[in-house]
Amino acid sequence: MAEKRARERLLTAALDLFTEHGVSGTSLQMIADRLGVTKAAVYHQFPAKDEIVLAVIGPPLEQLAPIAEAAQRRRTPSARRNAALTGIIDLVVKNRRIAAALTFDPLVNQLVRKHPAIGVIEQLQDLLTGPDPDDATRVAVSLVSGGLMIAGSDRRLTALDDEALRDHLLVTARRALR
């Protein structure tokens, strides 16, 4: 139990520092200093910074598969799109602090591209485009996908509570995907 709490404290401190300095600008020593422990104590939990980043982004990425599975079970392309979109938006809103810290970091992008969830991300995009999408639909889905990540990381939207942000994102995304 103490080991789990130590790990959670480390991940919280790392996320705080990633938010302040970016992943590349955060060292293991900075994380240790923030926690008031030695660098060896950080290494005991995570042997490399990449593993800390993966521990931060892993849980949201792993939540994509159930969203895709639930959407896939819907009967019509429209219902599948709506379920996928709603699930993605809920995930973005729930994890907007992580998105704010990590969305534009090159190391994070590299790790996401190697993560097993990349296939699920592509599956969700296919659910959003529907069968046989035209160019306009593919552009709209790309715009919405990128826009959701930006909205999740936009500090100007932090004053919105989660429910208001969720509602605005749903309305705007549905409008763009018509």
C-alpha positions in Angstrom: 0.0 0.0 0.0 2.8 2.4 0.8 4.5 1.5 -2.4 1.3 2.4 -4.3 1.0 5.7 -2.6 4.6 6.5 -3.3 4.1 5.7 -6.9 1.0 7.9 -7.1 2.8 10.8 -5.4 5.6 10.5 -7.9 3.2 10.5 -10.8 1.4 13.5 -9.5 4.7 15.4 -9.0 5.8 14.4 -12.5 2.6 15.6 -14.0 2.9 18.9 -12.2 6.4 19.3 -13.5 5.5 18.2 -17.0 2.8 20.9 -16.9 5.3 23.5 -15.7 8.3 22.6 -17.8 7.2 20.1 -20.4 8.4 16.5 -20.5 11.7 17.3 -22.1 12.3 20.1 -19.6 11.7 17.8 -16.6 14.5 15.7 -15.2 14.3 12.8 -12.8 16.3 15.0 -10.4 13.6 17.6 -10.6 11.0 15.0 -9.7 13.1 13.8 -6.8 13.5 17.4 -5.6 9.8 18.0 -5.8 9.1 15.0 -3.7 12.0 15.6 -1.3 13.6 12.2 -2.0 16.7 11.1 -3.7 17.0 10.4 -7.4 17.6 6.8 -6.5 14.1 6.7 -4.9 12.7 7.8 -8.3 14.7 5.2 -10.1 13.3 2.6 -7.7 9.8 3.4 -8.9 10.7 4.0 -12.6 14.0 3.3 -14.2 13.5 5.9 -17.0 11.5 9.0 -17.6 9.8 7.3 -20.6 8.3 4.9 -18.1 6.9 7.8 -16.0 5.4 9.3 -19.1 3.8 6.0 -20.1 2.5 5.6 -16.5 0.8 9.0 -16.9 -0.7 8.5 -20.4 -1.3 4.8 -20.2 -4.5 4.8 -18.2 -6.3 7.2 -20.6 -5.0 5.4 -23.6 -6.3 2.1 -22.2 -9.7 3.6 -21.7 -10.0 4.0 -25.5 -10.6 0.3 -26.2 -13.8 0.1 -24.1 -15.1 3.2 -25.9 -14.4 1.6 -29.3 -16.0 -1.7 -28.2 -19.1 0.0 -26.9 -19.4 2.1 -30.1 -18.9 -0.9 -32.3 -21.9 -2.7 -30.7 -24.2 0.1 -31.9 -26.5 -0.8 -34.8 -26.1 2.1 -37.2 -23.1 4.1 -38.4 -24.7 7.2 -36.9 -25.2 5.5 -33.5 -21.6 4.2 -33.6 -20.3 7.7 -34.5 -22.3 9.2 -31.6 -21.1 6.6 -29.1 -17.5 7.0 -30.2 -17.7 10.8 -30.1 -19.4 10.9 -26.7 -16.9 8.5 -25.2 -13.9 10.3 -26.6 -15.2 13.7 -25.3 -15.8 12.2 -21.9 -12.3 10.9 -21.9 -10.8 14.2 -23.0 -12.7 16.1 -20.3 -11.8 13.6 -17.6 -8.2 13.8 -18.5 -7.8 17.4 -19.5 -5.0 18.0 -17.0 -3.0 15.3 -18.6 -3.8 16.7 -22.1 -2.8 20.2 -21.0 0.6 18.9 -19.9 1.4 16.4 -22.6 -0.5 17.1 -25.9 2.2 18.9 -27.8 5.3 17.2 -26.4 7.3 15.4 -29.0 8.3 12.6 -26.7 4.7 11.9 -25.7 3.7 11.8 -29.4 6.5 9.4 -30.1 5.4 7.1 -27.2 1.8 7.3 -28.2 2.7 6.2 -31.8 4.4 3.1 -30.3 1.7 2.4 -27.8 -0.7 -0.6 -28.5 -3.6 1.9 -28.3 -2.6 3.4 -31.6 -4.7 0.8 -33.4 -7.7 1.7 -31.2 -7.2 5.3 -32.1 -7.4 4.4 -35.7 -10.5 2.3 -35.1 -12.2 5.2 -33.3 -11.4 7.5 -36.3 -13.0 4.9 -38.6 -16.1 4.9 -36.4 -16.2 8.7 -36.6 -15.9 8.7 -40.4 -18.3 5.9 -41.0 -18.2 3.6 -44.0 -16.9 4.9 -47.3 -16.1 8.5 -46.1 -15.6 11.2 -48.6 -12.8 13.7 -48.4 -14.9 16.3 -46.5 -15.8 13.7 -43.8 -12.2 12.7 -43.4 -11.1 16.4 -43.0 -14.0 17.0 -40.6 -12.9 14.0 -38.4 -9.3 15.1 -38.5 -10.3 18.6 -37.5 -12.5 17.4 -34.7 -9.9 14.9 -33.4 -7.2 17.5 -33.3 -9.6 20.1 -31.9 -10.6 17.9 -29.0 -7.0 17.5 -28.0 -6.4 21.2 -28.2 -9.6 21.9 -26.3 -8.6 19.5 -23.6 -5.3 21.3 -23.3 -6.4 24.9 -23.7 -5.7 26.8 -20.5 -8.3 29.4 -21.5 -11.0 26.7 -21.0 -10.0 25.7 -17.5 -12.6 28.0 -16.0 -15.3 25.8 -17.6 -16.5 23.0 -15.3 -16.4 19.5 -16.8 -20.1 19.4 -17.6 -20.1 22.7 -19.5 -16.9 21.8 -21.4 -18.4 18.4 -22.3 -21.6 19.9 -23.5 -19.8 22.5 -25.6 -17.5 20.0 -27.1 -20.4 17.6 -28.0 -22.4 20.4 -29.7 -19.4 21.8 -31.6 -18.1 18.4 -32.7 -21.5 17.2 -33.9 -21.9 20.4 -35.8 -18.6 19.8 -37.5 -19.3 16.2 -38.3 -22.7 16.7 -40.0 
